[in-house]
Amino acid sequence: MEHSQAVFVGIRGRVLALEPGTGAELWRTRLKGGDFVNVVLTEDRIFAATQGEMFCLDPSTGTILWHNPLKGLGTGLTTIAVAGTGPQSAVMKRRRQEEDEAASASAPAAM
């Protein structure tokens, strides 16, 4: 299944991918600890934070691509923000594309 159709869950030190129609588990990756896991999905990565550490996973397989222990920052809750993601980003990208297409269509032809 394509990862863009999966539901991603962060729970008890793990990230899971579920099939949205049935809830069937597609994969499960253990990160660290048994605490809250904050999960953010981009087009090609899952970023997860738990126990004060950051992980980057492949959304198709759950494979950990990298890990950063964020040394010296403790183990509290972590929030994640990724530039250029989310519904507003998609709307802005489409708007820029439409503006570029309109500008190209109205530009005088080169001689």
C-alpha positions in Angstrom: 0.0 0.0 0.0 1.2 3.5 -0.8 2.2 5.3 2.4 0.0 8.4 1.5 -3.0 6.2 2.2 -1.8 4.9 5.6 -2.7 6.2 9.0 0.3 6.7 11.3 0.0 6.3 15.0 2.6 7.2 17.7 2.0 5.3 21.0 4.1 3.9 23.8 7.5 4.4 22.2 6.4 3.1 18.8 5.1 4.3 15.4 2.6 2.1 13.6 1.1 2.3 10.1 -2.5 1.2 9.7 -4.6 0.5 6.6 -7.3 3.2 6.8 -10.2 1.0 5.4 -9.7 -1.9 7.8 -7.3 -0.8 10.6 -5.0 -3.6 9.7 -1.4 -3.0 10.9 1.0 -2.6 8.0 4.2 -2.1 10.1 5.4 -1.3 13.6 8.7 0.3 14.6 9.9 0.5 18.2 11.7 3.7 19.0 12.5 4.3 22.6 10.8 4.2 26.0 7.1 3.7 26.7 5.8 7.2 26.5 4.0 9.6 24.2 5.2 9.7 20.6 4.7 12.9 18.5 4.5 12.1 14.8 4.6 14.4 11.7 4.3 13.1 8.2 5.8 14.9 5.2 5.7 13.7 1.6 8.6 11.3 2.0 9.4 11.0 5.7 7.9 10.5 9.2 9.4 12.5 12.0 8.8 11.1 15.4 9.8 12.4 18.8 9.7 10.5 22.1 11.6 10.6 25.4 13.5 13.7 24.2 14.9 12.1 21.1 14.1 12.6 17.3 13.7 9.8 14.7 13.2 9.9 11.0 11.4 6.9 9.4 10.6 5.7 6.0 6.7 5.9 5.8 6.5 2.9 3.4 8.5 0.5 5.7 8.9 2.1 9.1 12.7 1.7 8.7 14.6 4.2 10.9 16.6 6.5 8.5 18.3 8.5 11.2 18.1 9.2 15.0 19.3 12.2 17.0 19.4 11.8 20.8 19.2 15.7 21.3 21.8 15.4 24.0 21.5 17.7 27.0 17.9 18.6 26.4 16.1 16.2 28.7 13.3 13.8 28.1 10.2 16.0 28.1 7.5 16.3 25.5 8.8 17.4 22.1 6.9 19.3 19.4 7.8 19.0 15.7 7.4 21.5 12.9 8.5 20.9 9.3 8.7 23.8 6.8 6.6 23.4 3.7 4.2 20.7 4.8 0.5 20.6 5.6 -2.7 21.6 3.9 -1.8 25.3 3.7 1.5 24.4 2.0 -0.2 22.4 -0.6 -2.7 25.2 -1.3 0.2 27.7 -1.6 2.1 25.4 -3.9 -0.9 25.0 -6.2 -1.5 28.8 -6.2 2.1 29.5 -7.2 1.8 26.9 -10.0 -1.4 28.5 -11.3 0.2 32.0 -11.2 3.3 30.7 -13.1 1.1 29.1 -15.7 -1.0 32.3 -16.1 2.2 34.3 -16.4 3.6 32.0 -19.0 0.3 32.1 -21.0 0.2 35.9 -21.0 3.9 36.4 -21.8 4.6 37.6 -25.3 6.0 35.0 -27.6 9.8 35.2 -28.3 10.7 36.1 -31.9 
